[in-house]
Amino acid sequence: MPMLQDKKAIVFGVANDHSIAWAIAQALQREGADLAFTYVGEAIERRVRPLAASLGVDRVLPCDVNKDDEIAATFAALREPWGRVDIIIHAVAFARRDELKGRFLHTSRDGFQVALETSAYSLVAIARHAEPLMPAGASLLTLTYLGAERALPNYNVMGIAKAALEACVRYLAYDLGPQGIRVNAISAGPLRTLSSAGITGFKSMLHHHEERAPLRRNISPEEVANTALYLCSDLGSGVTGEVLHVDAGYNITGM
């Protein structure tokens, strides 16, 4: 029997077929989950709908995670057909491209707010609106990166946003734990995605990671997706408030 048979899962943040969120969605469905996707804007909708259709998924909902009314409408749309939400994948992050260049010292006040609100606070907002639909055993999973723990070139304000996101994981896990709801994060190694395309020198980062990670290679989206399966299924039933690295061991290295 598939490990997620009859589970209801909504995925926020699929941008295209190279997205980590897309790899996770495929893995969730392979293990029996019933899926829904969200999108923001027409450009993303044009990419997400064909991907959803390829999995036979017809629940594709508009949702700007910076708007509480749209988050509320998303979960309201799932209340009648599903009655509950067992799994939420939060793969949403954004910082203005010009804030990822030059010195972090020059981060603008407005750019700081945009990055923090979209990349970190959105997890809190989603959890708040989803809580009434999440039963005991439900799982909320987000994606982070090593830039939350260490200063990395050209990551700048996104590193601050990811650090805030990881703190939100811990506080949400504490709040929702008594109800049996788990909250975790995966800190994935560098992957070629739409988001990483905005980071200057990303190709050099991939090469550096491959040379220095203990496994001497980069990771694949499928490896992140398999870890997501663990954290969202009963296999991870005793794990909450954690940031689990899937990076070929790079995070443990020094010189």
Sine and cosine of phi, psi and omega as CSV:
sin_phi,cos_phi,sin_psi,cos_psi,sin_omega,cos_omega
0.00,0.00,0.73,-0.68,0.05,-1.00
-0.84,0.55,0.59,-0.81,-0.12,-0.99
-0.95,0.32,-0.28,0.96,0.01,-1.00
-0.88,-0.47,0.48,0.88,-0.02,-1.00
-0.81,0.59,0.81,-0.59,0.06,-1.00
0.94,0.34,0.11,0.99,0.07,-1.00
-0.97,0.24,0.53,-0.85,-0.01,-1.00
-0.95,-0.31,0.84,-0.54,-0.11,-0.99
-0.76,-0.65,0.74,-0.68,0.10,-1.00
-0.91,-0.42,0.69,-0.72,-0.08,-1.00
-0.89,-0.45,0.90,-0.44,0.09,-1.00
-0.99,-0.14,0.81,-0.59,0.19,-0.98
0.92,-0.39,0.17,0.99,0.12,-0.99
-0.93,0.36,0.82,-0.57,0.01,-1.00
-0.96,-0.29,-0.61,0.79,0.05,-1.00
-0.27,-0.96,-0.16,-0.99,-0.08,-1.00
-0.98,0.20,0.04,1.00,0.11,-0.99
-0.98,-0.18,-0.04,1.00,-0.04,-1.00
-0.93,0.37,0.61,-0.79,0.15,-0.99
-0.87,0.50,-0.62,0.79,0.00,-1.00
-0.87,0.49,-0.58,0.82,0.02,-1.00
-0.93,0.37,-0.67,0.74,0.05,-1.00
-0.88,0.48,-0.65,0.76,0.02,-1.00
-0.91,0.41,-0.69,0.72,0.00,-1.00
-0.85,0.52,-0.69,0.73,0.02,-1.00
-0.88,0.48,-0.66,0.75,0.00,-1.00
-0.92,0.38,-0.65,0.76,0.02,-1.00
-0.88,0.48,-0.70,0.71,-0.01,-1.00
-0.93,0.38,-0.62,0.78,0.02,-1.00
-0.84,0.55,-0.53,0.85,-0.01,-1.00
-1.00,-0.09,0.27,0.96,0.19,-0.98
0.98,-0.22,0.01,1.00,-0.05,-1.00
-0.96,0.27,0.58,-0.81,0.15,-0.99
-1.00,0.02,0.80,-0.59,-0.18,-0.98
-0.95,-0.32,0.43,-0.90,0.27,-0.96
-0.68,-0.73,0.52,-0.85,0.02,-1.00
-0.85,-0.53,0.41,-0.91,0.15,-0.99
-0.86,-0.51,0.28,-0.96,0.06,-1.00
-0.52,-0.85,0.30,-0.95,0.12,-0.99
-0.73,-0.68,0.87,-0.49,0.02,-1.00
1.00,0.05,0.39,-0.92,-0.08,-1.00
-0.92,0.40,-0.60,0.80,-0.03,-1.00
-0.88,0.47,-0.71,0.71,0.02,-1.00
-0.94,0.34,-0.60,0.80,0.02,-1.00
-0.85,0.52,-0.66,0.75,-0.01,-1.00
-0.90,0.44,-0.43,0.90,0.04,-1.00
-1.00,0.06,-0.63,0.78,-0.13,-0.99
-0.96,0.27,-0.65,0.76,-0.08,-1.00
-0.86,0.51,-0.71,0.70,0.04,-1.00
-0.91,0.43,-0.57,0.82,0.04,-1.00
-0.91,0.41,-0.70,0.71,0.04,-1.00
-0.87,0.49,-0.69,0.72,-0.01,-1.00
-0.88,0.48,-0.56,0.83,-0.01,-1.00
-0.91,0.41,-0.35,0.94,0.06,-1.00
-0.98,-0.21,0.05,1.00,-0.03,-1.00
0.97,0.25,0.39,0.92,-0.03,-1.00
-0.99,-0.12,0.81,-0.59,0.01,-1.00
-0.94,-0.35,-0.03,1.00,0.05,-1.00
-1.00,-0.06,1.00,-0.08,0.00,-1.00
-0.81,-0.59,0.94,-0.35,-0.23,-0.97
-0.90,-0.44,0.63,-0.77,0.09,-1.00
-0.96,0.29,0.71,-0.71,0.05,-1.00
-0.34,-0.94,0.93,-0.36,0.18,-0.98
-1.00,-0.01,0.92,-0.39,-0.11,-0.99
-0.94,0.34,-0.09,1.00,0.10,-0.99
-1.00,-0.02,0.10,1.00,0.00,-1.00
-0.82,-0.57,0.92,-0.39,-0.06,-1.00
-0.87,0.49,-0.57,0.82,-0.02,-1.00
-0.92,0.40,-0.54,0.84,0.02,-1.00
-0.96,0.27,-0.59,0.81,0.09,-1.00
-0.90,0.44,-0.70,0.71,0.01,-1.00
-0.88,0.48,-0.67,0.74,0.00,-1.00
-0.91,0.42,-0.57,0.82,0.02,-1.00
-0.88,0.47,-0.74,0.67,-0.01,-1.00
-0.96,0.27,-0.49,0.87,0.09,-1.00
-0.89,0.45,-0.59,0.81,0.00,-1.00
-0.93,0.37,-0.36,0.93,0.00,-1.00
-1.00,-0.09,-0.26,0.97,-0.11,-0.99
-0.88,0.48,-0.74,0.68,-0.08,-1.00
-0.96,0.29,-0.75,0.66,-0.05,-1.00
-0.95,0.31,-0.52,0.86,-0.08,-1.00
-0.97,-0.25,-0.69,0.72,-0.05,-1.00
0.99,0.13,-0.34,0.94,0.00,-1.00
-0.36,-0.93,0.27,-0.96,0.13,-0.99
-0.76,-0.65,0.89,-0.46,-0.06,-1.00
-1.00,0.00,-0.50,0.87,-0.10,-1.00
-0.66,-0.75,0.75,-0.67,0.13,-0.99
-0.83,-0.55,0.81,-0.59,0.10,-0.99
-0.96,-0.27,0.88,-0.47,0.01,-1.00
-0.96,-0.28,0.97,-0.24,-0.01,-1.00
-0.83,-0.56,0.77,0.63,-0.11,-0.99
-0.91,-0.42,0.80,-0.60,0.07,-1.00
-0.39,-0.92,0.56,-0.83,0.03,-1.00
-0.35,-0.94,0.70,-0.72,0.21,-0.98
-0.61,-0.79,0.56,-0.83,0.02,-1.00
-0.89,0.46,0.64,-0.77,-0.09,-1.00
-0.83,0.56,-0.63,0.78,-0.05,-1.00
-0.95,0.32,-0.26,0.96,0.06,-1.00
-0.99,0.14,-0.15,0.99,-0.01,-1.00
-0.98,-0.21,0.32,0.95,0.03,-1.00
-0.82,-0.58,0.43,-0.90,0.08,-1.00
0.94,0.33,-0.51,-0.86,-0.10,-1.00
-1.00,0.02,0.68,-0.73,0.08,-1.00
-0.86,0.52,-0.53,0.85,0.01,-1.00
-0.79,0.62,-0.47,0.88,-0.07,-1.00
-1.00,-0.08,0.19,0.98,0.06,-1.00
-0.84,0.54,0.75,-0.66,-0.01,-1.00
-0.98,0.18,0.41,-0.91,0.03,-1.00
-0.86,0.51,-0.70,0.71,-0.03,-1.00
-0.93,0.37,-0.65,0.76,0.02,-1.00
-0.90,0.43,-0.59,0.81,0.06,-1.00
-0.89,0.45,-0.72,0.70,-0.03,-1.00
-0.90,0.44,-0.69,0.73,-0.01,-1.00
-0.87,0.49,-0.72,0.69,-0.03,-1.00
-0.90,0.43,-0.70,0.72,-0.03,-1.00
-0.93,0.37,-0.67,0.75,-0.04,-1.00
-0.92,0.40,-0.72,0.69,-0.07,-1.00
-0.96,0.28,-0.65,0.76,-0.16,-0.99
-1.00,0.01,-0.43,0.90,-0.07,-1.00
-0.87,-0.49,-0.81,0.59,-0.06,-1.00
-0.89,0.45,-0.49,0.87,-0.01,-1.00
-0.85,0.53,-0.53,0.85,0.05,-1.00
-0.90,0.44,-0.67,0.74,0.01,-1.00
-0.90,0.43,-0.71,0.71,-0.02,-1.00
-0.89,0.45,-0.68,0.74,0.02,-1.00
-0.90,0.44,-0.70,0.71,0.00,-1.00
-0.87,0.48,-0.65,0.76,-0.04,-1.00
-0.89,0.45,-0.70,0.72,-0.03,-1.00
-0.97,0.24,-0.45,0.90,-0.02,-1.00
-0.99,0.12,-0.43,0.90,-0.13,-0.99
-0.74,0.68,-0.71,0.70,-0.04,-1.00
-0.89,0.45,-0.35,0.94,-0.03,-1.00
-0.99,-0.16,-0.09,1.00,-0.10,-1.00
-0.99,-0.10,0.88,-0.47,-0.01,-1.00
-0.99,0.12,0.14,-0.99,0.14,-0.99
-0.85,0.53,0.70,-0.72,-0.06,-1.00
0.99,-0.11,-0.13,0.99,0.01,-1.00
-0.94,0.34,0.35,-0.94,-0.09,-1.00
-0.69,-0.73,0.71,-0.71,0.08,-1.00
-0.89,-0.46,0.84,-0.54,-0.09,-1.00
-0.79,-0.61,0.72,-0.70,0.04,-1.00
-0.81,-0.58,0.13,-0.99,-0.05,-1.00
-0.87,-0.50,0.73,-0.69,0.01,-1.00
-0.75,-0.67,-0.20,-0.98,-0.07,-1.00
-0.42,-0.91,0.36,-0.93,-0.06,-1.00
-0.85,0.53,-0.38,0.92,0.05,-1.00
-0.88,0.47,-0.21,0.98,0.11,-0.99
-0.96,0.27,-0.42,0.91,-0.09,-1.00
-0.97,-0.25,-0.47,0.88,-0.07,-1.00
-0.72,-0.69,0.46,-0.89,0.06,-1.00
-0.98,0.20,0.87,-0.50,-0.03,-1.00
-0.86,-0.51,0.60,-0.80,-0.01,-1.00
-0.85,0.52,0.68,-0.73,0.13,-0.99
0.91,0.41,0.25,0.97,0.08,-1.00
-0.98,-0.18,-0.56,0.83,0.22,-0.98
0.71,0.70,-0.84,-0.55,-0.14,-0.99
-0.91,0.42,-0.39,0.92,0.04,-1.00
-0.92,0.39,-0.52,0.85,0.09,-1.00
-0.89,0.45,-0.64,0.76,0.05,-1.00
-0.91,0.42,-0.67,0.74,0.01,-1.00
-0.90,0.44,-0.65,0.76,0.01,-1.00
-0.94,0.34,-0.55,0.83,0.08,-1.00
-0.90,0.44,-0.67,0.74,0.06,-1.00
-0.90,0.44,-0.64,0.77,0.03,-1.00
-0.87,0.50,-0.69,0.72,0.00,-1.00
-0.91,0.42,-0.59,0.80,0.08,-1.00
-0.92,0.40,-0.62,0.79,0.05,-1.00
-0.88,0.47,-0.61,0.79,0.04,-1.00
-0.84,0.54,-0.72,0.69,-0.04,-1.00
-0.92,0.40,-0.70,0.72,-0.03,-1.00
-0.94,0.35,-0.60,0.80,0.06,-1.00
-0.93,0.37,-0.63,0.78,0.05,-1.00
-0.87,0.49,-0.64,0.77,0.02,-1.00
-0.92,0.40,-0.68,0.73,-0.03,-1.00
-0.93,0.38,-0.68,0.74,-0.15,-0.99
-1.00,-0.07,-0.19,0.98,-0.02,-1.00
-0.84,0.55,-0.69,0.73,0.00,-1.00
-0.85,0.52,-0.37,0.93,0.04,-1.00
-1.00,-0.04,0.05,1.00,0.00,-1.00
0.99,0.17,0.25,0.97,0.02,-1.00
-1.00,-0.10,0.78,-0.62,-0.04,-1.00
-0.97,-0.23,0.56,-0.83,-0.01,-1.00
-0.73,-0.69,0.84,-0.54,-0.04,-1.00
-0.62,-0.79,0.16,-0.99,0.05,-1.00
-0.70,-0.72,0.51,-0.86,0.17,-0.98
-0.94,-0.33,0.81,-0.59,0.11,-0.99
-0.99,-0.14,0.99,-0.14,-0.09,-1.00
-1.00,0.05,0.52,-0.85,0.14,-0.99
-0.92,0.38,0.11,-0.99,-0.04,-1.00
-0.90,0.44,0.70,-0.71,0.03,-1.00
-0.68,-0.74,0.50,-0.87,0.04,-1.00
-0.97,0.24,0.97,-0.24,0.03,-1.00
-0.71,-0.70,0.09,-1.00,0.04,-1.00
-0.88,0.47,-0.60,0.80,0.00,-1.00
-0.93,0.37,-0.70,0.72,-0.05,-1.00
-0.93,0.38,-0.37,0.93,0.02,-1.00
-0.89,0.46,-0.37,0.93,0.00,-1.00
-1.00,0.08,-0.02,1.00,-0.03,-1.00
-0.99,-0.12,0.88,-0.48,0.01,-1.00
-0.88,0.48,0.72,-0.69,0.04,-1.00
0.98,0.21,0.38,0.93,-0.09,-1.00
-0.90,0.44,-0.59,0.81,0.01,-1.00
-0.88,0.48,-0.64,0.77,0.05,-1.00
-0.91,0.41,-0.58,0.82,0.03,-1.00
-0.89,0.45,-0.69,0.73,0.03,-1.00
-0.87,0.50,-0.71,0.71,-0.02,-1.00
-0.90,0.43,-0.69,0.72,0.01,-1.00
-0.87,0.49,-0.71,0.71,-0.01,-1.00
-0.88,0.48,-0.71,0.71,-0.02,-1.00
-0.88,0.47,-0.62,0.78,-0.03,-1.00
-0.95,0.31,-0.54,0.84,-0.19,-0.98
-0.94,-0.34,-0.27,0.96,0.05,-1.00
-0.91,0.42,0.62,-0.79,0.00,-1.00
-0.79,0.62,-0.58,0.81,0.02,-1.00
-0.99,0.15,-0.05,1.00,0.05,-1.00
0.83,0.56,0.69,0.72,0.06,-1.00
-0.29,-0.96,0.23,-0.97,0.17,-0.99
-1.00,0.01,0.19,-0.98,-0.03,-1.00
-0.99,-0.10,0.11,-0.99,0.06,-1.00
-0.89,-0.45,0.40,-0.92,0.07,-1.00
-0.85,0.53,-0.54,0.84,-0.01,-1.00
-0.90,0.43,-0.53,0.85,0.02,-1.00
-0.94,0.35,-0.60,0.80,0.09,-1.00
-0.91,0.40,-0.68,0.74,-0.01,-1.00
-0.89,0.47,-0.64,0.77,0.01,-1.00
-0.91,0.41,-0.58,0.82,0.06,-1.00
-0.93,0.37,-0.60,0.80,0.07,-1.00
-0.88,0.48,-0.64,0.77,0.05,-1.00
-0.85,0.52,-0.70,0.72,0.03,-1.00
-0.86,0.51,-0.74,0.67,-0.08,-1.00
-0.95,0.30,-0.46,0.89,-0.05,-1.00
-1.00,-0.07,-0.14,0.99,-0.03,-1.00
-0.97,-0.24,0.00,-1.00,0.04,-1.00
-0.92,0.38,-0.26,0.97,0.06,-1.00
-0.88,0.47,-0.48,0.88,0.01,-1.00
-0.96,-0.27,0.46,0.89,-0.14,-0.99
-0.88,0.47,-0.37,0.93,0.00,-1.00
-0.98,-0.19,0.21,0.98,-0.09,-1.00
-0.91,-0.41,0.85,-0.53,0.12,-0.99
-0.47,-0.88,0.46,-0.89,0.00,-1.00
0.96,0.27,0.27,0.96,-0.09,-1.00
-0.98,-0.21,0.45,-0.89,0.20,-0.98
-0.91,-0.42,0.95,-0.32,-0.09,-1.00
-0.98,-0.19,0.86,-0.50,-0.03,-1.00
-0.99,0.17,0.76,-0.65,0.15,-0.99
-0.82,-0.57,0.99,0.10,-0.16,-0.99
-0.56,-0.83,0.43,0.90,-0.03,-1.00
0.87,0.49,0.35,0.94,0.06,-1.00
1.00,0.03,0.07,1.00,-0.10,-1.00
-0.83,0.56,-0.59,0.81,-0.11,-0.99
-0.91,0.42,-0.30,0.95,-0.04,-1.00
-1.00,0.04,-0.14,0.99,-0.17,-0.99
-1.00,0.03,0.43,-0.90,0.13,-0.99
-0.91,-0.41,-0.87,-0.50,0.03,-1.00
-0.95,0.33,0.00,0.00,0.00,0.00
